[in-house]
Amino acid sequence: MATFLRFFGLAAAALPLFALSGCGAAPDSTGEDAVAEAGDELIAGKVQIVVSVDWEGRELAATNLDAMKAFRSANPTVPLVQFLNAAYYFKPGADAAATSVKIASVLKPSDELGLHIHGWKRLFEASGVAFRTTPTFWGTPVLEDSCSFDCGHEVPISAYNTGELQSVIRTSNATLRANGFAIGKSFRAGGWMATTSVREALTAEGFTVDSSAANVALLSDELVGLPVLGWLKNLWGSVQSTSQPYAIATRSGSLKEIPDNGALADYATSAEMVTVFQAHKARLKLSPTKNTVMSIGFHQETAKTYLPRVTSAILRIKQIAAAENIRVVFVTTAAVK
């Protein structure tokens, strides 16, 4: 349970609307240093790797932001899908301008800005939604006396109905935009809990891409015995390491689901991420004209501890790609094709 708690642990006029908006770089415009170009005539398709960041809404510690800056310096051609969270702006005493500066310090123009929501009490109440203390990821209710600063990170957003979630999405979007961050059309639910009510709210609010489908096999060791593991198995039990983007229909439109098939670094080691890549490499060799999409990532709040796993995995993936003439590109969800 301690492992799980790590992530399941206001105008800012000084900043212009962030030029990144919600769209990433043009397809295949980055990551070419990971490609053995001599292999293009052998394999027309490529492994497209999406690297994402979940911003949990808890804190913006310098140690984690510094780890992200170091990663960006070491991997200049790797764009990130930044799933931003508006909850930082609703903490007691939050300085909106300072918060925005911290977030912007680790973003690049090649990044894609998406939205991430956990069940934080202050965010939900600011959205006009009554806060729920149950259910929680680990089965015990939120204690009200723990909420003096903020609470609710462990409450799945699937506990709320579509209308309530629409209100939270609107508040989140408006807050982030007012503080300089134009969120695009991509989303990931806190704890990967994008149930029907979540998906309906997303499409109703104009979102077209979700990246909540989880490869539960990579999460099981850390989540064993917790209610969330059963929920995720019921929700995403068919998702595997090589599961590809697919459409999910809702009443308000269709969502493109891009599975988080390589998981996040709190759960997947660098070796496991490389194993997922090997599976995609094998898939590409079986169908050499078809692209394959792999997703890995990390959490802002635990970047100092777990981002090195992503760094190590990317280095090894590039080495394999160069040695075996496998075309690899690092892309945002907007560039997946």
C-alpha positions in Angstrom: 0.0 0.0 0.0 2.9 2.4 0.7 3.9 2.1 -3.0 0.4 2.9 -4.2 0.1 5.9 -1.9 3.0 7.6 -3.7 0.6 9.0 -6.2 -2.8 7.4 -5.9 0.5 10.1 -4.3 -6.6 32.5 -9.5 -5.3 34.3 -12.5 -1.7 34.5 -13.5 -1.6 37.5 -15.7 2.2 37.4 -15.8 2.2 34.5 -18.3 0.9 34.6 -21.8 -1.3 31.7 -23.1 1.2 28.9 -23.4 2.2 28.6 -27.0 2.4 24.8 -26.8 -1.4 24.5 -26.9 -2.7 21.0 -27.0 -0.9 19.8 -30.1 2.5 18.3 -30.3 5.1 18.4 -33.0 4.3 17.3 -36.5 4.2 13.5 -37.0 7.6 11.9 -37.0 9.3 15.2 -36.6 11.2 14.1 -33.5 13.2 11.2 -32.2 14.9 10.5 -35.5 18.2 10.0 -33.8 16.8 6.8 -32.5 16.4 5.5 -36.1 18.7 3.4 -38.1 17.9 5.1 -41.4 19.6 2.3 -43.4 16.8 0.0 -42.3 14.0 2.1 -43.9 14.1 0.1 -47.1 13.7 -3.1 -45.0 10.9 -2.0 -42.7 8.5 0.8 -43.8 6.6 0.9 -40.5 7.9 2.2 -37.2 7.5 1.9 -33.5 5.9 5.1 -32.3 6.7 5.7 -28.6 4.6 8.1 -26.6 6.2 9.3 -23.3 3.7 10.8 -20.9 3.8 12.7 -17.6 1.0 12.5 -15.1 0.8 15.7 -12.9 -1.0 14.4 -9.8 -2.0 17.8 -8.4 -0.3 17.3 -5.0 2.9 19.3 -5.1 5.5 20.9 -7.2 8.8 20.0 -5.5 12.0 21.3 -6.8 13.7 17.9 -6.7 11.2 16.4 -9.1 11.1 19.4 -11.4 14.9 19.3 -11.5 14.9 15.7 -12.4 12.5 16.5 -15.3 14.8 19.3 -16.5 17.8 16.9 -16.5 15.8 14.4 -18.5 14.8 17.0 -21.0 18.4 18.1 -21.4 19.5 14.5 -22.0 16.7 13.7 -24.4 16.1 16.9 -26.5 14.3 15.1 -29.3 11.7 13.3 -27.0 8.4 15.3 -26.8 6.3 14.6 -23.8 2.5 14.4 -23.4 2.0 16.5 -20.3 -1.2 15.5 -18.6 -1.6 18.7 -16.5 -3.7 19.0 -13.3 -5.5 22.1 -12.2 -5.6 21.0 -8.5 -2.3 22.8 -7.7 -4.1 26.2 -8.1 -6.7 25.3 -5.5 -4.4 24.4 -2.6 -4.6 26.8 0.4 -2.4 29.8 -0.2 -1.5 28.8 -3.7 0.5 31.4 -5.6 -0.9 31.1 -9.1 1.9 33.0 -10.9 4.6 31.0 -9.0 2.7 27.7 -9.7 2.6 28.5 -13.4 6.3 29.3 -13.6 7.1 26.0 -12.0 5.0 24.0 -14.4 6.2 26.0 -17.5 9.9 25.4 -16.5 9.8 21.8 -17.7 7.7 22.2 -20.8 8.8 22.5 -24.4 7.1 23.7 -27.6 7.2 20.1 -28.9 5.1 18.9 -26.0 1.4 18.1 -26.0 -0.8 19.5 -23.2 -3.5 17.1 -22.0 -5.6 17.0 -18.9 -5.3 14.8 -15.8 -7.9 14.7 -13.0 -7.8 13.1 -9.5 -10.6 13.4 -7.0 -9.2 16.3 -5.0 -11.7 17.8 -2.6 -10.8 21.5 -3.2 -10.9 21.1 -7.0 -14.2 19.4 -7.0 -15.8 21.8 -4.5 -14.5 24.8 -6.6 -16.3 23.2 -9.5 -19.6 23.1 -7.6 -19.5 19.4 -7.0 -20.1 17.8 -3.6 -17.0 15.9 -2.5 -17.2 12.1 -1.9 -15.1 10.3 0.7 -15.8 6.9 -0.8 -15.0 4.7 -2.6 -11.2 4.9 -2.5 -8.5 3.0 -4.3 -7.6 1.0 -1.2 -11.0 0.5 0.4 -11.0 2.8 3.4 -12.8 6.2 3.3 -11.2 9.5 3.3 -11.1 10.9 6.9 -12.4 14.4 7.0 -9.8 15.5 9.5 -7.2 14.8 6.9 -8.7 17.4 4.6 -7.5 20.6 6.2 -5.1 21.2 3.4 -6.6 19.0 0.7 -7.6 15.3 0.3 -9.3 13.0 -2.2 -6.5 12.0 -4.4 -7.4 8.3 -3.7 -11.1 8.8 -4.6 -11.6 7.6 -8.2 -13.2 10.2 -10.4 -15.5 7.3 -11.7 -17.4 7.9 -8.3 -19.0 10.9 -9.9 -21.6 11.2 -12.6 -21.2 12.6 -16.0 -22.6 16.0 -15.2 -20.5 16.4 -12.2 -17.4 15.4 -14.1 -18.2 17.9 -16.9 -18.2 20.6 -14.3 -14.8 19.6 -13.0 -13.4 19.3 -16.6 -14.6 22.8 -17.3 -13.2 24.3 -14.2 -9.9 22.5 -14.8 -9.7 23.7 -18.4 -10.6 27.3 -17.5 -8.1 27.4 -14.7 -5.2 26.1 -16.7 -6.0 28.3 -19.6 -6.3 31.4 -17.4 -2.8 30.6 -16.1 -1.2 30.2 -19.5 -1.8 26.5 -20.5 -4.1 25.8 -23.4 -5.2 22.2 -22.9 -5.8 20.2 -26.1 -8.0 17.2 -26.6 -6.2 14.4 -24.7 -6.9 13.1 -21.2 -5.8 10.5 -18.7 -7.9 9.6 -15.6 -6.4 9.5 -12.2 -5.7 5.8 -11.4 -6.6 5.0 -15.1 -10.3 5.0 -13.9 -12.0 6.2 -17.1 -15.3 4.4 -16.8 -18.4 5.2 -18.9 -19.3 8.3 -16.9 -15.8 9.7 -17.4 -15.7 8.9 -21.1 -19.2 10.5 -21.6 -18.1 13.6 -19.8 -14.9 13.8 -21.9 -16.6 13.7 -25.3 -19.3 16.1 -24.1 -16.6 18.6 -23.3 -14.8 18.1 -26.6 -12.0 15.7 -25.8 -11.2 13.2 -28.5 -8.3 11.1 -27.1 -8.1 9.1 -23.9 -4.9 7.4 -22.6 -6.4 5.6 -19.5 -6.5 2.1 -20.8 -4.0 0.3 -18.6 -1.8 -2.8 -19.0 -2.9 -4.2 -15.7 -0.3 -7.0 -15.8 2.4 -4.4 -15.2 0.5 -3.0 -12.2 -0.6 -6.1 -10.4 2.4 -6.6 -8.1 2.1 -3.1 -6.6 -1.7 -3.1 -6.4 -2.3 -6.6 -5.1 -5.0 -6.7 -2.4 -6.3 -3.3 -3.2 -9.8 -2.6 -4.6 -8.5 -0.6 -7.5 -6.8 -3.7 -9.0 -10.1 -5.5 -9.4 -11.7 -2.3 -10.9 -8.8 -2.0 -13.4 -9.1 -5.7 -14.4 -12.8 -5.3 -15.0 -12.2 -2.1 -17.0 -9.1 -2.8 -19.0 -8.5 -6.6 -18.6 -8.0 -7.1 -22.3 -5.2 -4.5 -22.6 -1.8 -6.1 -23.3 1.7 -4.9 -24.0 1.0 -4.5 -27.7 -2.6 -3.3 -27.6 -3.1 -0.6 -30.2 -5.2 2.5 -30.4 -8.9 1.9 -30.9 -12.2 3.8 -30.9 -14.7 3.9 -28.0 -18.2 5.1 -28.7 -20.0 7.4 -26.4 -23.3 9.3 -26.7 -21.5 12.5 -27.5 -19.0 11.1 -30.0 -16.1 8.8 -30.3 -12.9 8.7 -28.3 -9.6 7.4 -29.6 -8.2 5.2 -26.9 -4.4 5.1 -26.8 -3.5 2.3 -24.3 -0.9 2.9 -21.6 0.6 -0.4 -22.7 4.0 0.2 -21.1 2.6 1.6 -17.9 4.3 4.3 -15.8 7.7 4.1 -14.1 6.3 3.8 -10.6 5.1 0.4 -11.7 7.3 -0.7 -14.6 11.1 -1.1 -14.3 13.3 -0.1 -17.2 13.8 -3.8 -18.0 10.0 -4.3 -18.2 9.7 -1.2 -20.5 12.4 -2.7 -22.8 10.5 -6.0 -22.8 7.4 -4.2 -24.0 9.4 -2.6 -26.7 10.7 -6.0 -27.8 7.1 -7.1 -28.1 6.4 -4.1 -30.4 9.5 -4.8 -32.4 8.3 -8.4 -33.0 4.9 -7.1 -33.9 6.5 -4.7 -36.4 8.5 -7.5 -38.0 5.4 -9.6 -38.5 3.6 -6.6 -40.2 6.5 -4.5 -41.4 4.3 -1.9 -43.2 2.2 -1.1 -40.2 3.1 1.3 -37.4 2.9 0.1 -33.8 2.3 2.4 -30.8 3.9 2.0 -27.4 3.3 4.1 -24.4 5.5 4.7 -21.3 5.7 7.5 -18.8 6.2 8.7 -15.3 4.7 11.0 -12.6 5.9 14.5 -12.0 5.5 14.0 -8.2 7.9 11.0 -8.2 10.2 12.0 -11.1 13.4 12.1 -8.9 12.9 8.5 -7.9 11.4 6.9 -11.0 12.3 9.0 -14.0 15.7 7.3 -14.3 13.9 4.1 -15.3 12.5 5.9 -18.3 15.9 7.4 -19.2 17.5 3.9 -19.0 14.7 2.3 -21.1 14.9 5.0 -23.8 18.7 4.5 -24.0 18.4 0.8 -24.4 15.6 1.1 -26.9 17.7 3.4 -29.1 20.6 0.9 -28.9 18.4 -2.0 -30.0 16.8 0.1 -32.8 20.2 1.1 -34.2 21.6 -2.4 -34.0 18.6 -4.1 -35.6 17.5 -1.4 -38.1 14.2 -0.7 -36.4 12.7 2.6 -37.1 11.7 4.3 -33.8 10.1 7.7 -33.4 9.0 9.5 -30.2 5.7 11.2 -30.7 2.8 12.8 -28.9 -0.7 11.4 -29.0 -1.6 14.1 -31.5 1.0 12.7 -33.9 0.1 9.0 -33.6 -0.9 7.5 -36.9 
